[in-house]
């Protein structure tokens, strides 16, 4: 954390108490400088103005650079998405236009029929197992909601989305007048949050699914009608199944992270996430996980190295 970022929690707490928003925050800060320091009198008014303008230009440039970088990243992500869609469409069209009939010899036909009969019993057993696993999964996840496109949930009064590291909450207020920051009630701790309008029941008021980094929590008023809250998770290896504990659960087995997001992780974390995703898919298909496959490979190698041993009566879990 940078030297300036360590004060974000204090300043955020101060800003949320300002009904007049940024103008009131400036008024309070300059009042403090006037009453408790020699800011205005020490080096003169012109020097004080110069100091303010220098800080304004410095951080204004940083904000513009960050906004431009975010715009470029969105454009790059959109381009990658369109390329993947185009590649998928081209593949589907190629498959659709491929010849469906291939002339084979009598020997090839006989071999095909033989293999078909050999595999029929194995496929039947496999299908029964998959059906059973699906029934068990459905029973376990019965009543859980399907995640929205952002891997969160669209509820009656608000929407939330998530990545492994962050959560975004959007609370639209159905009012017939433009909102101002002073109309908003926002309270946040590391494990609880309240969002609402003054004089009304809170839209969100409860314990969060897990802890967040308080110093990076922010909110803005978008289009004078929607509060957008950005939270950073402490545990970046977990998908939340709800925003606050009073929310209905989503089925995290159906979460579909964007592959492009994996590139933002460090090497060790990325490998761990990819392994988790692979193992989850294998379990859903009734197939061995990466650890189970590794054990089987070791056992197979051991059996090959010791042909004199009889494993026919051995039982392995």
N, C-alpha and C positions, 0 to 999 in steps of 0.2 A: 504494500500500500504506500502511495506517495505521501510526502509531508503534508500536502494540502488535502488529500482525500481523507486523512484521519479526522478532519473536522466535519465531514459530510453529515454524520449522524447528528451533531449538535446543530448545524445550520438547517438541516431538514426539519428537526424538531421545532426550531425557531420559525421557519417559514410556514409550517402548517398551522401556527397560531396567528398568523397575519391575515386578517380578513381582507385587507386591501391588496394582498398579493405582493408582487415584486416592488411596486412603488412604496408600499408601507415598509417593506424590508429595507430598502435604501434609506428611507426616512429615519428608521431606527438606527441603522449603522452610522449614518452621518451625524445624527444627534449624539450618539456615543462618542464619536471622534471630537465633536465640538465641546462636549461637557467634560470628558475624561482625558483628553490629549491636547497637545499643541499643534494639531494637524493644520488648522487654519492660520495660526499666528506664528508658528515656529519659523517656517521658511517663506512665508508670504502666500497670498491667495493664488498668484500665477503659478507658483511651484506646486501648490496643492492641486490645481486644475490639471497641470501637466502630468502629475502622478496618477490621477484618476484616468486620464485619457490613455496613458501608456498601458495601464492595466486593462482598460477596455479593449484596446487594439490587440494586445497580446492574446487575451482569451477569446476575443472575437475571431481571430485568425484560426485558433485551435478548433473552435466550434465549427467554423466553415470547413476546415480540412476533414474533421470527423464526419460531418454531414455528407461531404463529397465522397469520402471513402465508403460510407454506408450505401450511398446511391450506386456507386460502382459495383459493390458486392451484390446488391439486389439485382442489378442488371446482369451480372455474371451468372448468378444463381438461376435467373430466369432463362438465360441463354442455354445453360446446361440442361435445364428442365425441358426446354423446347427441343434440344438436340436428342435427348433421350426419348422423347415422344416420337420424334421423326424417325429415329432408328428403329423403335418398336413398330411403328406403322409400316416402315419399309420391310421389316422382317415378316410381319403378318401378311403383307401383300405378296411378298415373294413366296411364302408358304402356300398362300391361296392360289397363286398362279402356277405353282409347281405341278408337273404331271402326276395324276393320281394313279395311273395304271402302269405297271412295269412288267414287261414280259420276262418270265423266268422259265428255267428248264424243268423237266419232270423230276430230276434228282433234287433240285432246290425246293420244289413244292413238297416232295416227300419229307425232306429234312425239316421244313417249316412246320408241317403237320406233327411230326414227332416231337419237336420242341414245344409246340403248343400244348400237346397232351401232357408232357412232363411238367410244364409250368402251371397247368390249370389248378391242380390241387394246392400247390404252394400259394398261388394268388388268392384262392378261396380262403385259406387260413389267414393270410395277411389282411384281406378285406374285413374279415370278421373281427380281427384284433383292432383295426382302425376304427370300425364302427363302435366297438366297445369303448375305446379311448375317447371317441368323440362324445358318446353318451355321458361318460364320466366327467368330461370337461364341461359339457353343457350343464350337468347337474351342479357342478362346483361353481360355475359362473352365472347360474340362473339369477335373473333380476338385475345383473350389472348392465350398465349402459355402454353402447359402442362409442369409442372416442371420436371426437370430431376430426376434421382434417388437420388440426393443429395438435393432435394427441391429447386434447383436454376434453372439455364438455361445454355444450351450449345449454344453459339453464334458462329459466323463465325470465329472470331479471339481470343476468350477466353471463358473460362468456369467459372462459379461461383456456389458455393453450400452454404448451410446455415443450422444452427440449430437456436433455439430461441435466443441463446446468441452470436453466432459467425458467421462470414462469411469467406470463403476461396475462393480466386481468383487464377486461373491458366492461365498464358499467355504464350503459346508456340510461340517461334520465329522461323520462317522458314528461317534459314540462313545456309550457307554451311561451317561455321567455328565455332569452340567452343567459346561461349561467356564468357566474364569476367565481374565482377561486375562493372568495370569502363565503360563498354559499355551500361549500363542500366540507363535510366532516371526514377527516382521514386520520386514523390512529394506527400505529404499527409498532409491534415489538418483534423480537426474534421468532416468536411462535404464535402470534395472534394478530388479527387485522380487523379494522372496522372501516367501512366506507358507506357514506350516505349523504343526505341533504339535511341541513339544519332545520329543525322543527319537524322532521319526519323520522319514521322508523328506519334504522340502518338497513341497507340492502345486503351488506355482508357484515357479520359480527360474530366471530368465533375463533377457535383455535385452528391454526394452520396444520396441514397434513404432516409437515415436518419443519424443521428450523430453517431460517433464511439469514443471509448476511444483512444485518440491520443497516450497516453503514452504506450499502449500495442500493437500498430500496428507494425508489423514486415514483412520483406520480405527476401526471400532467392533465390539464383539461383540454380535450381535443374538440374542435368545432363548437365550443361553448355549450356542449351537451353531453359529452362522454368523458368519464374519468378513465385514464389508462394507467395501470399500475405495473411496474416492472420490478420483479424480485429475482434474486440470485440464490440458488439453493446452496446449502452447506454440503449436503451429500449429493455429489454429482454423478452417482452411479445408481440412481433410483428413479423410476417413473412414479409420479404421484397418482394414486387412484381416486383422489378427490382434492379439492382446494382447501376447504375447511371441513372439520370433522362432521358437521351436520349435513353436508352435501351427499347426494347419492353417489355410489361408487361407479367408476368406469372399469371396463375389462382391459387391464394393461397388457394382456396377451395379444390384443389386437392393435397395439400401438405400432405405428409404422414410421420410424425415424427416417429422415432424408439421408441418403448416403453421403451427400455433400457435407453434412454436418460433421461426419466422422473425421474429415480432414482437418477440422479445427482442433482436434484433441492431440495430446502428445502421444508418442509412439506406444508407451506401455499401456496408457489408458485406452487407446484405440484398439489395441490387440485384445484387451479384456472385454471391451464392449462388443467387438466383433464375435468373440467366443461366446458371450452371453446370448447374442442374437442367433448364432448358429445352433447352439444347444437348445434354445427355445423352439426353433423351427423343427429340429430333429425330434423333440419330445412330442410336438403336435402331430408329427407324421408317424409316431410309433417307432422311430429309428434310434439307433444308439447315439449318445452324445459323444463329444470329442474325447472325454476321459474314458468312456466305455470302449470306444474304438481303440484307444491307445492300449488299454488292458488286453483287449482281444488280440491285438497285433503282437504284444509281448508273449502272450500265451502260445500263439501260433508259431512264433519263432522258437520258443522253448521246445514245443512238440517236434518241430522239424530237426532240432539239434539232438533230440533224444528219441530216435525211432524205436529203440529197444523197449521203451516204456509203453505200457498199455493204458490208454486214457479212455477206453470205451465205457468203463463203468464210473468214470469221474463225473461229479456234478459241480457246475460252476455257476455262481450267481451273477 
